[in-house]
Amino acid sequence: MADNPKKYRLDRTAFQARNASEQVNYGKEHSKLTWQERMRIHQYLNSIAYGYDLDNPPRIDKTVFSARSRE
């Protein structure tokens, strides 16, 4: 993904305390985004939180995690 990191910036002035009904409306606004847009935002925020390059995410350690079929 070659998204511009400056495309998604955390606006610290945008957050407010909300009651339950206001929060429901907030979620409806963001549900208008496509799942691809939400996934790109999710990937960007994870890269910031865990400190990895968005274009080079870490690989899963397959010695720790494995998949097997159920019997």
MINU-712521 format. One line per field, with one value per atom (N, C-alpha, C): residue number from 1; residue in one letter; atom name; x, y, z. Coordinates in nm, 2 decimals, always signed. Example, Ala and Ser with C-alpha at 12.3 -4.5 7.8 and 13.67 -1.06 7.14 Angstrom:
2
zator <- 1 / 1 / 1 / 2 / 2 / 2
dolo <- A / A / A / S / S / S
voba <- N / CA / C / N / CA / C
east <- +1.32 / +1.23 / +1.32 / +1.28 / +1.37 / +1.29
north <- -0.57 / -0.45 / -0.33 / -0.22 / -0.11 / +0.00
up <- +0.78 / +0.78 / +0.78 / +0.71 / +0.71 / +0.79
! end
This chain:
71
zator <- 1 / 1 / 1 / 2 / 2 / 2 / 3 / 3 / 3 / 4 / 4 / 4 / 5 / 5 / 5 / 6 / 6 / 6 / 7 / 7 / 7 / 8 / 8 / 8 / 9 / 9 / 9 / 10 / 10 / 10 / 11 / 11 / 11 / 12 / 12 / 12 / 13 / 13 / 13 / 14 / 14 / 14 / 15 / 15 / 15 / 16 / 16 / 16 / 17 / 17 / 17 / 18 / 18 / 18 / 19 / 19 / 19 / 20 / 20 / 20 / 21 / 21 / 21 / 22 / 22 / 22 / 23 / 23 / 23 / 24 / 24 / 24 / 25 / 25 / 25 / 26 / 26 / 26 / 27 / 27 / 27 / 28 / 28 / 28 / 29 / 29 / 29 / 30 / 30 / 30 / 31 / 31 / 31 / 32 / 32 / 32 / 33 / 33 / 33 / 34 / 34 / 34 / 35 / 35 / 35 / 36 / 36 / 36 / 37 / 37 / 37 / 38 / 38 / 38 / 39 / 39 / 39 / 40 / 40 / 40 / 41 / 41 / 41 / 42 / 42 / 42 / 43 / 43 / 43 / 44 / 44 / 44 / 45 / 45 / 45 / 46 / 46 / 46 / 47 / 47 / 47 / 48 / 48 / 48 / 49 / 49 / 49 / 50 / 50 / 50 / 51 / 51 / 51 / 52 / 52 / 52 / 53 / 53 / 53 / 54 / 54 / 54 / 55 / 55 / 55 / 56 / 56 / 56 / 57 / 57 / 57 / 58 / 58 / 58 / 59 / 59 / 59 / 60 / 60 / 60 / 61 / 61 / 61 / 62 / 62 / 62 / 63 / 63 / 63 / 64 / 64 / 64 / 65 / 65 / 65 / 66 / 66 / 66 / 67 / 67 / 67 / 68 / 68 / 68 / 69 / 69 / 69 / 70 / 70 / 70 / 71 / 71 / 71
dolo <- M / M / M / A / A / A / D / D / D / N / N / N / P / P / P / K / K / K / K / K / K / Y / Y / Y / R / R / R / L / L / L / D / D / D / R / R / R / T / T / T / A / A / A / F / F / F / Q / Q / Q / A / A / A / R / R / R / N / N / N / A / A / A / S / S / S / E / E / E / Q / Q / Q / V / V / V / N / N / N / Y / Y / Y / G / G / G / K / K / K / E / E / E / H / H / H / S / S / S / K / K / K / L / L / L / T / T / T / W / W / W / Q / Q / Q / E / E / E / R / R / R / M / M / M / R / R / R / I / I / I / H / H / H / Q / Q / Q / Y / Y / Y / L / L / L / N / N / N / S / S / S / I / I / I / A / A / A / Y / Y / Y / G / G / G / Y / Y / Y / D / D / D / L / L / L / D / D / D / N / N / N / P / P / P / P / P / P / R / R / R / I / I / I / D / D / D / K / K / K / T / T / T / V / V / V / F / F / F / S / S / S / A / A / A / R / R / R / S / S / S / R / R / R / E / E / E
voba <- N / CA / C / N / CA / C / N / CA / C / N / CA / C / N / CA / C / N / CA / C / N / CA / C / N / CA / C / N / CA / C / N / CA / C / N / CA / C / N / CA / C / N / CA / C / N / CA / C / N / CA / C / N / CA / C / N / CA / C / N / CA / C / N / CA / C / N / CA / C / N / CA / C / N / CA / C / N / CA / C / N / CA / C / N / CA / C / N / CA / C / N / CA / C / N / CA / C / N / CA / C / N / CA / C / N / CA / C / N / CA / C / N / CA / C / N / CA / C / N / CA / C / N / CA / C / N / CA / C / N / CA / C / N / CA / C / N / CA / C / N / CA / C / N / CA / C / N / CA / C / N / CA / C / N / CA / C / N / CA / C / N / CA / C / N / CA / C / N / CA / C / N / CA / C / N / CA / C / N / CA / C / N / CA / C / N / CA / C / N / CA / C / N / CA / C / N / CA / C / N / CA / C / N / CA / C / N / CA / C / N / CA / C / N / CA / C / N / CA / C / N / CA / C / N / CA / C / N / CA / C / N / CA / C / N / CA / C / N / CA / C / N / CA / C / N / CA / C
east <- +0.08 / +0.00 / +0.09 / +0.06 / +0.14 / +0.06 / -0.02 / -0.10 / +0.00 / -0.04 / +0.03 / +0.00 / +0.11 / +0.08 / +0.02 / +0.03 / -0.03 / -0.18 / -0.22 / -0.37 / -0.45 / -0.41 / -0.48 / -0.40 / -0.45 / -0.38 / -0.48 / -0.43 / -0.51 / -0.53 / -0.66 / -0.70 / -0.74 / -0.65 / -0.68 / -0.79 / -0.83 / -0.93 / -1.07 / -1.08 / -1.20 / -1.27 / -1.21 / -1.27 / -1.34 / -1.46 / -1.54 / -1.61 / -1.64 / -1.72 / -1.86 / -1.92 / -2.05 / -2.14 / -2.27 / -2.36 / -2.39 / -2.47 / -2.50 / -2.57 / -2.67 / -2.74 / -2.65 / -2.56 / -2.47 / -2.37 / -2.33 / -2.23 / -2.29 / -2.42 / -2.48 / -2.48 / -2.51 / -2.50 / -2.36 / -2.26 / -2.12 / -2.08 / -2.13 / -2.10 / -2.17 / -2.29 / -2.36 / -2.28 / -2.22 / -2.14 / -2.02 / -1.96 / -1.84 / -1.88 / -2.00 / -2.04 / -2.06 / -2.06 / -2.08 / -1.95 / -1.84 / -1.71 / -1.72 / -1.65 / -1.65 / -1.56 / -1.57 / -1.49 / -1.34 / -1.31 / -1.17 / -1.11 / -1.19 / -1.15 / -1.13 / -1.22 / -1.20 / -1.08 / -1.05 / -0.93 / -0.80 / -0.80 / -0.68 / -0.65 / -0.76 / -0.75 / -0.70 / -0.76 / -0.72 / -0.57 / -0.52 / -0.38 / -0.29 / -0.33 / -0.25 / -0.24 / -0.35 / -0.35 / -0.27 / -0.28 / -0.19 / -0.05 / -0.01 / +0.13 / +0.18 / +0.10 / +0.14 / +0.15 / +0.05 / +0.05 / +0.16 / +0.20 / +0.30 / +0.44 / +0.44 / +0.57 / +0.64 / +0.56 / +0.62 / +0.58 / +0.66 / +0.64 / +0.52 / +0.43 / +0.31 / +0.33 / +0.44 / +0.47 / +0.55 / +0.59 / +0.66 / +0.62 / +0.49 / +0.44 / +0.52 / +0.52 / +0.59 / +0.52 / +0.60 / +0.55 / +0.51 / +0.42 / +0.38 / +0.49 / +0.51 / +0.61 / +0.54 / +0.57 / +0.50 / +0.55 / +0.66 / +0.70 / +0.62 / +0.55 / +0.46 / +0.32 / +0.27 / +0.14 / +0.13 / +0.04 / +0.02 / -0.13 / -0.16 / -0.30 / -0.31 / -0.41 / -0.43 / -0.58 / -0.62 / -0.76 / -0.82 / -0.95 / -1.02 / -1.05 / -1.06 / -1.09 / -1.24
north <- -0.12 / +0.00 / +0.12 / +0.21 / +0.33 / +0.45 / +0.44 / +0.56 / +0.66 / +0.78 / +0.89 / +0.90 / +0.89 / +0.89 / +1.02 / +1.13 / +1.25 / +1.26 / +1.16 / +1.15 / +1.13 / +1.05 / +1.02 / +1.08 / +1.19 / +1.25 / +1.25 / +1.23 / +1.23 / +1.38 / +1.42 / +1.55 / +1.55 / +1.59 / +1.58 / +1.67 / +1.77 / +1.86 / +1.80 / +1.69 / +1.64 / +1.55 / +1.51 / +1.42 / +1.49 / +1.44 / +1.50 / +1.39 / +1.43 / +1.34 / +1.33 / +1.21 / +1.19 / +1.11 / +1.13 / +1.04 / +0.93 / +0.83 / +0.71 / +0.74 / +0.83 / +0.86 / +0.94 / +1.02 / +1.09 / +0.99 / +0.89 / +0.79 / +0.71 / +0.68 / +0.60 / +0.67 / +0.80 / +0.88 / +0.89 / +0.90 / +0.90 / +0.78 / +0.66 / +0.53 / +0.53 / +0.58 / +0.58 / +0.66 / +0.77 / +0.85 / +0.77 / +0.70 / +0.62 / +0.49 / +0.45 / +0.32 / +0.35 / +0.48 / +0.51 / +0.48 / +0.47 / +0.44 / +0.29 / +0.27 / +0.13 / +0.05 / -0.09 / -0.17 / -0.15 / -0.12 / -0.10 / +0.03 / +0.13 / +0.26 / +0.23 / +0.16 / +0.14 / +0.05 / -0.05 / -0.13 / -0.05 / +0.04 / +0.12 / +0.21 / +0.27 / +0.35 / +0.26 / +0.14 / +0.04 / +0.01 / -0.02 / -0.06 / +0.06 / +0.18 / +0.30 / +0.32 / +0.31 / +0.33 / +0.22 / +0.10 / -0.01 / +0.02 / +0.07 / +0.10 / +0.21 / +0.30 / +0.41 / +0.35 / +0.27 / +0.22 / +0.12 / +0.04 / -0.06 / -0.02 / +0.09 / +0.14 / +0.07 / +0.03 / -0.04 / +0.04 / +0.02 / +0.09 / +0.04 / +0.12 / +0.08 / +0.00 / +0.03 / -0.04 / -0.17 / -0.19 / -0.31 / -0.37 / -0.42 / -0.47 / -0.59 / -0.62 / -0.74 / -0.87 / -0.97 / -1.10 / -1.18 / -1.27 / -1.35 / -1.46 / -1.48 / -1.58 / -1.71 / -1.79 / -1.92 / -2.03 / -2.00 / -2.10 / -2.09 / -1.98 / -1.96 / -1.99 / -1.94 / -1.96 / -2.07 / -2.15 / -2.25 / -2.28 / -2.33 / -2.37 / -2.52 / -2.57 / -2.72 / -2.74 / -2.84 / -2.87 / -2.94 / -2.92 / -2.98 / -3.13 / -3.21 / -3.35 / -3.37
up <- +0.00 / +0.00 / +0.00 / -0.09 / -0.10 / -0.06 / +0.04 / +0.09 / +0.15 / +0.13 / +0.18 / +0.33 / +0.42 / +0.56 / +0.61 / +0.54 / +0.58 / +0.55 / +0.47 / +0.43 / +0.56 / +0.65 / +0.77 / +0.89 / +0.94 / +1.06 / +1.17 / +1.29 / +1.41 / +1.45 / +1.45 / +1.48 / +1.63 / +1.72 / +1.86 / +1.91 / +1.83 / +1.87 / +1.83 / +1.76 / +1.71 / +1.81 / +1.92 / +2.02 / +2.12 / +2.16 / +2.26 / +2.34 / +2.46 / +2.55 / +2.49 / +2.48 / +2.41 / +2.50 / +2.49 / +2.56 / +2.46 / +2.50 / +2.42 / +2.29 / +2.29 / +2.16 / +2.06 / +2.11 / +2.02 / +1.97 / +2.04 / +2.00 / +1.89 / +1.90 / +1.79 / +1.66 / +1.66 / +1.54 / +1.48 / +1.57 / +1.53 / +1.45 / +1.50 / +1.43 / +1.30 / +1.29 / +1.16 / +1.05 / +1.09 / +1.00 / +0.94 / +1.03 / +0.99 / +0.91 / +0.93 / +0.86 / +0.71 / +0.67 / +0.53 / +0.45 / +0.52 / +0.45 / +0.40 / +0.29 / +0.24 / +0.33 / +0.32 / +0.41 / +0.37 / +0.25 / +0.21 / +0.27 / +0.28 / +0.34 / +0.49 / +0.55 / +0.70 / +0.72 / +0.63 / +0.65 / +0.63 / +0.53 / +0.52 / +0.64 / +0.70 / +0.82 / +0.93 / +0.95 / +1.05 / +1.04 / +0.92 / +0.89 / +0.93 / +0.89 / +0.93 / +1.08 / +1.15 / +1.29 / +1.36 / +1.31 / +1.37 / +1.35 / +1.23 / +1.20 / +1.30 / +1.33 / +1.42 / +1.56 / +1.60 / +1.74 / +1.77 / +1.67 / +1.69 / +1.63 / +1.57 / +1.52 / +1.40 / +1.31 / +1.19 / +1.07 / +0.96 / +0.83 / +0.77 / +0.72 / +0.66 / +0.53 / +0.46 / +0.34 / +0.36 / +0.48 / +0.52 / +0.65 / +0.66 / +0.79 / +0.84 / +0.97 / +1.02 / +0.97 / +0.96 / +0.92 / +1.05 / +1.04 / +1.15 / +1.18 / +1.30 / +1.34 / +1.34 / +1.24 / +1.22 / +1.31 / +1.38 / +1.48 / +1.61 / +1.63 / +1.74 / +1.71 / +1.59 / +1.55 / +1.44 / +1.45 / +1.34 / +1.32 / +1.21 / +1.18 / +1.16 / +1.21 / +1.18 / +1.17 / +1.10 / +1.07 / +1.19 / +1.21 / +1.32 / +1.28 / +1.38 / +1.35 / +1.36
! end
